[in-house]
Amino acid sequence: GKVGEVGIIGKELVKANLTRGIALIALEGEFAPQYIKQALCSESSQNRLISSMNGSALQEISIGTLRSFKISIPKCREEQTAIANALSDVDALISELEKLIAKKQAIKTATMQQLLTGRT
């Protein structure tokens, strides 16, 4: 993995042993895990996390940095979930568009090669 990757785990793994370089953020109260994930994956959060990395050979983010990391969270869990779902839908759309663009570029490249070499 890389520094700043975020995932959601099930309750069965909450007490699991973690290796160095992995931090568990346990949520208590009215927090939607999907919203927290989206917030931590945002460009601004990722930039803040990356700028707070320390270490030379093995770069990492300290637990202290994570504990003091602040994100804006709507008070209502339903609003958090709605925002997370909307952002997830946009992420999926962007991913599909990127795949389509790559496919079209491959077709263009193949077509150009055929036209320029005279092979069909």
N, CA, C and O of each residue as an XYZ file, in Angstrom:
480
protein
N       0.804     -1.184      0.000
C       0.000      0.000      0.000
C       0.854      1.257      0.000
O       2.084      1.209     -0.035
N       0.171      2.357      0.040
C       0.862      3.647      0.058
C       0.325      4.487      1.202
O      -0.761      4.223      1.720
N       1.067      5.472      1.584
C       0.658      6.349      2.673
C      -0.617      7.072      2.272
O      -0.718      7.609      1.169
N      -1.585      7.081      3.171
C      -2.822      7.804      2.924
C      -3.961      6.951      2.406
O      -5.059      7.466      2.190
N      -3.733      5.650      2.197
C      -4.830      4.794      1.747
C      -5.832      4.650      2.883
O      -5.454      4.570      4.052
N      -7.108      4.619      2.531
C      -8.174      4.564      3.524
C      -9.118      3.429      3.162
O      -9.435      3.234      1.988
N      -9.563      2.687      4.151
C     -10.520      1.613      3.923
C     -11.458      1.493      5.102
O     -11.210      2.048      6.172
N     -12.535      0.764      4.895
C     -13.504      0.510      5.961
C     -13.464     -0.983      6.253
O     -13.557     -1.804      5.341
N     -13.323     -1.331      7.533
C     -13.295     -2.738      7.913
C     -14.565     -3.083      8.678
O     -15.236     -2.211      9.228
N     -14.875     -4.361      8.700
C     -16.035     -4.823      9.449
C     -15.732     -4.914     10.932
O     -14.571     -4.880     11.342
N     -16.773     -5.029     11.729
C     -16.606     -5.087     13.188
C     -15.793     -6.298     13.630
O     -15.176     -6.278     14.695
N     -15.789     -7.362     12.809
C     -15.046     -8.566     13.184
C     -13.534     -8.341     13.206
O     -12.807     -9.139     13.799
N     -13.052     -7.282     12.578
C     -11.615     -7.003     12.550
C     -11.184     -5.900     13.513
O     -10.006     -5.546     13.551
N     -12.104     -5.359     14.279
C     -11.780     -4.235     15.162
C     -10.688     -4.599     16.161
O      -9.851     -3.753     16.479
N     -10.670     -5.814     16.658
C      -9.667     -6.211     17.648
C      -8.491     -6.963     17.016
O      -7.692     -7.573     17.727
N      -8.387     -6.920     15.708
C      -7.300     -7.613     15.011
C      -5.965     -6.924     15.272
O      -5.914     -5.727     15.555
N      -4.892     -7.695     15.172
C      -3.545     -7.127     15.287
C      -3.207     -6.400     13.994
O      -3.453     -6.908     12.900
N      -2.650     -5.225     14.131
C      -2.270     -4.429     12.971
C      -0.759     -4.370     12.866
O      -0.052     -4.397     13.873
N      -0.278     -4.290     11.648
C       1.155     -4.142     11.446
C       1.524     -2.671     11.527
O       0.664     -1.791     11.494
N       2.807     -2.430     11.632
C       3.293     -1.051     11.629
C       2.889     -0.426     10.300
O       2.975     -1.072      9.257
N       2.462      0.790     10.333
C       2.071      1.466      9.102
C       0.578      1.419      8.840
O       0.099      1.975      7.852
N      -0.164      0.753      9.726
C      -1.623      0.720      9.588
C      -2.218      1.268     10.877
O      -1.826      0.864     11.971
N      -3.152      2.176     10.745
C      -3.815      2.743     11.920
C      -5.305      2.451     11.832
O      -5.902      2.537     10.760
N      -5.890      2.109     12.952
C      -7.327      1.875     13.036
C      -7.967      3.110     13.650
O      -7.582      3.544     14.736
N      -8.932      3.664     12.959
C      -9.682      4.800     13.491
C     -11.059      4.268     13.858
O     -11.896      4.035     12.986
N     -11.290      4.075     15.153
C     -12.571      3.552     15.620
C     -13.549      4.711     15.772
O     -13.261      5.701     16.446
N     -14.697      4.573     15.140
C     -15.700      5.638     15.190
C     -16.725      5.335     16.270
O     -17.239      4.221     16.364
N     -17.010      6.327     17.070
C     -18.041      6.202     18.096
C     -19.037      7.324     17.891
O     -18.657      8.438     17.531
N     -20.282      7.043     18.113
C     -21.297      8.082     17.962
C     -21.924      8.070     16.586
O     -21.948      7.048     15.901
N     -22.425      9.216     16.199
C     -23.188      9.350     14.955
C     -22.311      9.701     13.759
O     -22.468     10.763     13.156
N     -21.402      8.817     13.425
C     -20.531      9.041     12.275
C     -20.788      7.973     11.226
O     -20.866      6.787     11.545
N     -20.918      8.388      9.988
C     -21.067      7.457      8.871
C     -19.665      7.116      8.363
O     -18.962      7.998      7.871
N     -19.246      5.850      8.473
C     -17.900      5.474      8.037
C     -17.598      5.875      6.591
O     -16.475      6.268      6.276
N     -18.595      5.776      5.718
C     -18.389      6.129      4.311
C     -18.041      7.612      4.170
O     -17.228      7.982      3.323
N     -18.653      8.454      4.992
C     -18.363      9.890      4.938
C     -16.928     10.156      5.402
O     -16.191     10.914      4.772
N     -16.548      9.523      6.507
C     -15.192      9.710      7.036
C     -14.169      9.262      5.989
O     -13.156      9.930      5.780
N     -14.438      8.132      5.335
C     -13.535      7.650      4.285
C     -13.431      8.670      3.153
O     -12.329      8.997      2.710
N     -14.574      9.173      2.685
C     -14.556     10.161      1.598
C     -13.793     11.417      2.023
O     -13.026     11.980      1.242
N     -14.010     11.849      3.263
C     -13.332     13.055      3.752
C     -11.817     12.845      3.807
O     -11.050     13.729      3.426
N     -11.389     11.672      4.282
C      -9.953     11.391      4.378
C      -9.314     11.162      3.007
O      -8.113     11.371      2.837
N     -10.120     10.732      2.031
C      -9.607     10.507      0.667
C      -9.626     11.774     -0.180
O      -9.105     11.780     -1.295
N     -10.219     12.841      0.336
C     -10.301     14.073     -0.453
C      -8.899     14.596     -0.744
O      -7.948     14.313     -0.015
N      -8.793     15.356     -1.812
C      -7.490     15.888     -2.219
C      -6.868     16.745     -1.118
O      -5.667     16.658     -0.864
N      -7.683     17.571     -0.469
C      -7.125     18.443      0.572
C      -6.635     17.632      1.774
O      -5.575     17.928      2.325
N      -7.395     16.614      2.184
C      -6.953     15.769      3.298
C      -5.700     14.997      2.932
O      -4.768     14.903      3.731
N      -5.672     14.442      1.722
C      -4.495     13.690      1.288
C      -3.259     14.588      1.261
O      -2.179     14.176      1.684
N      -3.418     15.810      0.766
C      -2.286     16.750      0.740
C      -1.804     17.068      2.149
O      -0.601     17.132      2.400
N      -2.752     17.268      3.073
C      -2.372     17.548      4.462
C      -1.667     16.343      5.083
O      -0.681     16.502      5.803
N      -2.171     15.143      4.806
C      -1.548     13.939      5.353
C      -0.138     13.753      4.795
O       0.801     13.466      5.538
N      -0.003     13.920      3.487
C       1.307     13.745      2.853
C       2.314     14.766      3.378
O       3.482     14.441      3.588
N       1.858     15.998      3.588
C       2.782     17.031      4.081
C       3.196     16.784      5.531
O       4.189     17.344      5.994
N       2.445     15.952      6.249
C       2.791     15.676      7.644
C       3.583     14.377      7.804
O       3.857     13.956      8.929
N       3.953     13.738      6.690
C       4.723     12.495      6.779
C       6.100     12.776      7.359
O       6.675     13.847      7.169
N       6.611     11.777      8.076
C       7.969     11.892      8.588
C       8.724     10.604      8.291
O       8.130      9.591      7.923
N      10.026     10.658      8.455
C      10.878      9.514      8.143
C      11.563      9.726      6.813
O      11.044     10.419      5.938
N      12.728      9.129      6.664
C      13.452      9.294      5.402
C      13.335      8.044      4.543
O      12.853      8.120      3.413
N      13.761      6.901      5.051
C      13.689      5.671      4.261
C      12.263      5.131      4.226
O      11.772      4.722      3.174
N      11.608      5.134      5.371
C      10.237      4.634      5.470
C       9.350      5.790      5.910
O       9.321      6.149      7.087
N       8.639      6.359      4.973
C       7.789      7.503      5.303
C       6.479      7.016      5.907
O       5.881      6.048      5.438
N       6.047      7.705      6.953
C       4.809      7.337      7.630
C       4.172      8.563      8.262
O       4.785      9.624      8.373
N       2.936      8.386      8.668
C       2.201      9.434      9.373
C       2.077      8.971     10.817
O       1.629      7.854     11.077
N       2.466      9.812     11.743
C       2.442      9.406     13.150
C       1.009      9.317     13.668
O       0.098      9.965     13.153
N       0.840      8.497     14.697
C      -0.470      8.364     15.338
C      -0.893      9.706     15.922
O      -2.072     10.058     15.879
N       0.056     10.454     16.466
C      -0.254     11.778     17.010
C      -0.836     12.701     15.954
O      -1.775     13.451     16.220
N      -0.268     12.642     14.747
C      -0.787     13.457     13.646
C      -2.213     13.042     13.312
O      -3.080     13.892     13.105
N      -2.454     11.735     13.259
C      -3.813     11.256     12.962
C      -4.800     11.672     14.046
O      -5.933     12.054     13.752
N      -4.364     11.597     15.300
C      -5.263     11.967     16.400
C      -5.644     13.443     16.358
O      -6.746     13.813     16.763
N      -4.743     14.280     15.873
C      -5.029     15.719     15.834
C      -5.602     16.174     14.490
O      -5.881     17.358     14.305
N      -5.776     15.243     13.557
C      -6.276     15.573     12.220
C      -7.752     15.952     12.307
O      -8.550     15.219     12.891
N      -8.108     17.079     11.736
C      -9.487     17.563     11.812
C     -10.127     17.564     10.426
O      -9.513     17.953      9.433
N     -11.386     17.114     10.392
C     -12.192     17.189      9.174
C     -13.561     17.746      9.549
O     -14.006     17.608     10.689
N     -14.211     18.364      8.599
C     -15.560     18.891      8.831
C     -16.568     17.761      8.675
O     -16.540     17.014      7.697
N     -17.458     17.647      9.657
C     -18.448     16.573      9.633
C     -19.829     17.156      9.909
O     -20.032     17.791     10.943
N     -20.786     16.951      8.995
C     -22.160     17.382      9.275
C     -22.685     16.659     10.517
O     -22.332     15.505     10.759
N     -23.518     17.328     11.296
C     -24.026     16.743     12.540
C     -24.952     15.561     12.290
O     -24.966     14.607     13.068
N     -25.712     15.618     11.230
C     -26.720     14.602     10.942
C     -26.103     13.428     10.172
O     -25.512     13.617      9.108
N     -26.244     12.218     10.718
C     -25.689     11.026     10.062
C     -26.298     10.819      8.675
O     -25.602     10.397      7.751
N     -27.579     11.111      8.525
C     -28.231     10.949      7.223
C     -27.590     11.864      6.184
O     -27.409     11.471      5.032
N     -27.248     13.079      6.592
C     -26.584     14.009      5.675
C     -25.184     13.500      5.317
O     -24.761     13.588      4.165
N     -24.478     12.973      6.307
C     -23.160     12.393      6.051
C     -23.268     11.271      5.017
O     -22.479     11.201      4.075
N     -24.256     10.395      5.209
C     -24.448      9.268      4.296
C     -24.817      9.745      2.903
O     -24.308      9.216      1.915
N     -25.693     10.735      2.807
C     -26.096     11.266      1.497
C     -24.895     11.867      0.764
O     -24.724     11.649     -0.436
N     -24.077     12.612      1.476
C     -22.880     13.213      0.869
C     -21.918     12.115      0.414
O     -21.391     12.165     -0.698
N     -21.693     11.124      1.281
C     -20.780     10.029      0.936
C     -21.275      9.263     -0.283
O     -20.486      8.914     -1.161
N     -22.581      9.000     -0.342
C     -23.146      8.280     -1.487
C     -22.994      9.080     -2.773
O     -22.649      8.523     -3.816
N     -23.250     10.379     -2.704
C     -23.113     11.232     -3.894
C     -21.664     11.244     -4.373
O     -21.405     11.131     -5.571
N     -20.724     11.381     -3.446
C     -19.303     11.392     -3.819
C     -18.863     10.039     -4.374
O     -18.065      9.975     -5.308
N     -19.384      8.969     -3.798
C     -19.066      7.630     -4.289
C     -19.591      7.433     -5.708
O     -18.912      6.844     -6.550
N     -20.799      7.927     -5.970
C     -21.371      7.843     -7.319
C     -20.513      8.610     -8.320
O     -20.271      8.134     -9.429
N     -20.056      9.793     -7.931
C     -19.200     10.599     -8.813
C     -17.870      9.880     -9.052
O     -17.370      9.860    -10.177
N     -17.295      9.290     -7.996
C     -16.043      8.538     -8.152
C     -16.220      7.388     -9.144
O     -15.359      7.153     -9.992
N     -17.344      6.672     -9.030
C     -17.616      5.556     -9.944
C     -17.770      6.056    -11.378
O     -17.272      5.427    -12.312
N     -18.452      7.175    -11.555
C     -18.630      7.754    -12.887
C     -17.284      8.161    -13.487
O     -17.013      7.889    -14.657
N     -16.452      8.804    -12.692
C     -15.122      9.210    -13.159
C     -14.306      7.984    -13.556
O     -13.630      7.995    -14.585
N     -14.364      6.938    -12.754
C     -13.629      5.712    -13.052
C     -14.082      5.107    -14.380
O     -13.256      4.687    -15.191
N     -15.394      5.065    -14.596
C     -15.920      4.528    -15.855
C     -15.509      5.393    -17.038
O     -15.170      4.870    -18.100
N     -15.536      6.708    -16.867
C     -15.118      7.608    -17.943
C     -13.636      7.439    -18.265
O     -13.243      7.480    -19.431
N     -12.816      7.249    -17.235
C     -11.386      7.034    -17.463
C     -11.150      5.747    -18.249
O     -10.287      5.702    -19.125
N     -11.923      4.693    -17.935
C     -11.818      3.438    -18.689
C     -12.232      3.642    -20.140
O     -11.581      3.131    -21.052
N     -13.307      4.383    -20.355
C     -13.785      4.652    -21.709
C     -12.754      5.458    -22.498
O     -12.500      5.170    -23.668
N     -12.167      6.458    -21.864
C     -11.136      7.270    -22.523
C      -9.942      6.395    -22.907
O      -9.422      6.510    -24.017
N      -9.509      5.527    -21.999
C      -8.372      4.638    -22.288
C      -8.700      3.715    -23.460
O      -7.854      3.469    -24.320
N      -9.927      3.208    -23.488
C     -10.349      2.329    -24.590
C     -10.338      3.085    -25.914
O      -9.849      2.569    -26.919
N     -10.870      4.295    -25.922
C     -10.904      5.112    -27.142
C      -9.484      5.458    -27.598
O      -9.205      5.466    -28.797
N      -8.594      5.742    -26.656
C      -7.206      6.051    -27.017
C      -6.519      4.834    -27.630
O      -5.733      4.967    -28.568
N      -6.819      3.644    -27.098
C      -6.238      2.420    -27.653
C      -6.748      2.179    -29.069
O      -5.983      1.780    -29.948
N      -8.035      2.420    -29.292
C      -8.612      2.272    -30.635
C      -7.969      3.269    -31.591
O      -7.633      2.920    -32.723
N      -7.798      4.497    -31.144
C      -7.173      5.533    -31.978
C      -5.751      5.139    -32.347
O      -5.351      5.251    -33.506
N      -4.986      4.676    -31.360
C      -3.603      4.269    -31.610
C      -3.543      3.121    -32.609
O      -2.730      3.141    -33.533
N      -4.400      2.126    -32.427
C      -4.420      0.981    -33.343
C      -4.814      1.415    -34.749
O      -4.227      0.952    -35.728
N      -5.795      2.294    -34.859
C      -6.242      2.788    -36.165
C      -5.130      3.566    -36.856
O      -4.899      3.394    -38.053
N      -4.446      4.417    -36.107
C      -3.348      5.199    -36.686
C      -2.227      4.287    -37.179
O      -1.653      4.525    -38.242
N      -1.916      3.251    -36.413
C      -0.868      2.318    -36.826
C      -1.258      1.613    -38.121
O      -0.430      1.434    -39.014
N      -2.520      1.215    -38.213
C      -2.989      0.547    -39.431
C      -2.923      1.494    -40.623
O      -2.489      1.103    -41.706
N      -3.346      2.721    -40.428
C      -3.352      3.686    -41.528
C      -1.941      4.057    -41.968
O      -1.672      4.180    -43.163
N      -1.051      4.232    -41.013
C       0.308      4.663    -41.341
C       1.172      3.543    -41.915
O       2.086      3.804    -42.697
N       0.890      2.307    -41.533
C       1.686      1.188    -42.052
C       1.044      0.551    -43.268
O       1.676     -0.248    -43.960
N      -0.193      0.892    -43.532
C      -0.899      0.315    -44.673
C      -1.429     -1.075    -44.404
O      -1.938     -1.735    -45.309
N      -1.313     -1.531    -43.155
C      -1.832     -2.860    -42.789
C      -3.271     -2.724    -42.336
O      -3.638     -1.785    -41.630
N      -4.069     -3.679    -42.755
C      -5.483     -3.675    -42.335
C      -5.852     -4.983    -41.713
O      -6.996     -5.168    -41.299
